């Protein structure tokens, strides 16, 4: 099942993809948004409602929102592919190296990814992300996948000149984190270590890797995060980017207004963003 958040008729909704359309679910299961539905344990109710209903909107008529529009937490793994560590000259982390993003950094599929007016060092990082379905603390790695609601695509848009001095600032400019287009539920992706990720900038492939190359696999990341914070339904965890980022190229390859960035992950789909200049 593919779950998504969107705006239709001026109303914020969530639903399930059905062919080229979507079945709106919030009224059917009595939950205001997808995060609340996950917290209520409504996965089976959503599945049943989607199976028994006809699409009420076309995908092409929607404005996509981030899969989880306002997650409590966005936790991101840095330097989690060996080849990426090598290209930026970093040692392999001795444990998952996590940083935090703010909710206002997120945008939906086909949305505007904002290059800050104060920097042109705007870089792409295509990533696999997961959404927590069942919360917990001190989750064991062997039980971690039971806590995952599903998987989606993410772009960790990075402002590199600010990141040199502060990871928090370089990763938290508003509108720099596309998330979507939808959440593919974990029953359809039994092994997230067998996915292929490709990032394209204006149609040219700039990153390509398989998720079995992660230094710390998803169960290890979930377990580590749950040790230092309580995970809740709807929390987003990004798993890191592979090699090929713009700032490691010679000359650097920065995103600029007018660019189109895509992240495609097998079994999930393609997330697209349109780079625009910040309006100040």
N, C-alpha and C positions, 0 to 999 in steps of 0.2 A: 504494500500500500504506500502511496505517495501522499503525504500530508503537506499542506501549504497554508500560509497566511497571506491575505490579500485585501484590497479595497474594491468593492463593487457597489455602484449606486451611491457613492459617498459614505459607505458603511464599512467598517473594518470587520473582516470575517476570517474564518478558517474553514478548510474543507479537504476533500480527497479528490485526487485526479481520477477522472474516468474518461478514457479515450482522449479526445481533444477538448474536453470540458472538465468542470469541477462540480462536485456535489457539496453544497454548503452544509456544514455540520453543526454550527454552534447552537442553532435552535433545536436541532434534532436530539442533541444530547444534553442540552441545558447547561452549557459552559461558555463563558464569555470569550475565551481565546484558547489557543493550542496549549500554552503553558498550563493553564488551569485544567484543561482536559487531561493532560499527562499526569498532573498532580492528583486528579480524581481517579486515576487508574482506569480511564475510559477507553483504552486502546481497542478492546473487543467491541465496545459499544459503537465506536467510530467505524470499525470494520463492517459491522453488521448494517449500520445505517447507510454506508456507502454502497454496499452490495445491493441493497433493496431500493435504491433511489436512482432517478435519472438525473443527468447533469442539469444544473440550473444556470450555469454561466459557461461561456466559451473561454478557454485559456487566453486567447488573443484579445479578449475584452477586459482583462483584469489589470490592475496595478499591483504588482507583486510587492509584498512586504518581506523583510527578513523572516526566515522560517519561524523563529521565535522573536517577535518584535522587541520585547523588553525582558531579556533573560536576567535573572538575579546575578549570574556570574558568567563571564566570558574568560576562560582560562586558556592560554596559548603556550604550546611547547616551542621553545627556541632551539635551533641547532639540533635537529632530530633526524637528519639524514647524514650519513658519513660523507658522501660526496659534497654536500653543502658545507659541512664543517671544513673540509679540505679547501674548497674554493675561497672561503673567507679567512682561512688561516687560524682556525680555532681548534683547540683540543676537544676530544669527545667529552661531553659532560658526564660526570660521575653519577648523576641522577638526573631525572627529567628537569630541564631548566625552564620553569614556568614564569610567565608574566601575565598581566591582567589588562583586558580592554574594557572600555566603558560601552554601555548600551547605545549611546548616541553615535558611536562610530559605525554602526551597522546600517546597511541599505539592502534593498531587495533586488531580485533578479531584474535585469534590464534597466536598473536605476542609474543615477548619476553618481559617479565616484569622484569626489571633490579633491582636486589638487590644491593644496594650501597656497594662498597668495604670497606667503613669505618664504617659499622654497620651491625650487624646481627639481630637487633630488627625490622624486616621487617614484617609488619602486614597487614592483609586483612580487607577491609570494602566493602562489596557488597551493591550497592545502585541502586535505580531507578533515572534516570536522564531525563530531558526534554530538548528539543531544541526550542528556540524561533523562531516563524515564522513571527510574526508581532511585530515590535518594539514599544517602547513608554516609556513615563515617567508618574509617578503617576497613574499607572493602578489600577483601583478599583478591589478588590477581586472577585466581582461578574462578572467581565468582563475578568478576567485573563486567563481563559482557552481558550478564543478566540484568545489569543496571542501565543498559543503553537502549534508548527508545528507537534510535535509528541514526542514519548518516546523511551528510549533505556536503556541499562544496563551499569553500570559503576562500576569500582573498585577504591576506594580511597586508594591506597597503601600508607601506613604511616610508616615513619621511627621514631619509638617511642622515642628513646633516644634523638633525635634532637627535636622532637615535645614537649618534656618536657620544653624546654627553648624557643622555637619559633615555633608556628604553621606554619608560612610561610616556614621555612626551612624543617620541618618534612613532609610537604605535597608537596614539589616541587622538589624532586630529579627527574632527567630525566627518562622517560620510566617507570613510576610507576602508570600510570592511564589508564588502558584499557577502551575503550569506544566503544560499539557496541553490536552485530555484525552489526545491521542496525537500522534505525529509523522507528518505526511503526507509521504511521500518526494518528493524533488525532481522525479522523473520525472512526477509528477502535477501539479506546479505549475511550469510552464516559465518563467513570468514573475512573480516575486513582487511586481513593481510594479503589478500589476493586481488587487489584492485589496481588499476592503472590510472595515473594522473597525468594530464597534459595541460599546460598553460599556453595560450596563444595571444600574441599581441598583434593586432591588425592582421589576423589570419596566419601569422608566422609562428611556428612552434618555438617557444623559448624555454620550456621546462618539460621534462618527460621522465617519469619514474614509476616504479611499482611500490606498493606500500609494504612489501616484505623487506624493503630497505630501511625502514625506520630503525633508529638505534633503540628507542624504547617503544615497544608495541603498545597498542591501545589498552590492554589489561594492566600493564605496568603504569601507564599514565593515569588511568582512572584510580588505581589503588593509591598512587603517590598523592594525587590531588585530595583524595578523601582522607588522607592522614592529616593534612594541614587545614582542611576546611570541610564543613558539612556540605555534601553535594545534594542538590535539590532537583526535582523534575523541571525540565526546561533549561537547565544550565548547559552552556555550550563549551565544548573543549575542542580546540584546534590542535592538530597533531604535528605541525611543523611543515616546512617547505623543502623540496629537493633543490638540487643545484640548478644554476642557470639564471639566478637573480640578476637584476640590471646593474647593481653597483659593483659586481665582481667582473663585469665585462670591460674590455679595453677597446674603445672608450666606453664609459658607462652608458647603459641604455635606460633612460628615464622615461616614464610615462608623461604625456603632454595632452593638453586639451584637444579633443577630436579623436583620440585613440579609442579603440574598442578592445577590451580585455575579456578573454574567455578562459574558464577553467572547466575542463571536462574530466569526469571520473567515471570509469566503467561501472555499470550497474546503478548509477545515480542519474547522470545527465550532464547538461552544460549550463553553467552559470555565466551570465554575460553582464558586463558593466560598461558604461560610457563615461570616459574621463572628461571632466569639465573643470574650468577655472573657478575658484572660489569667488562668490559674489560678495563684495564688501562695500 
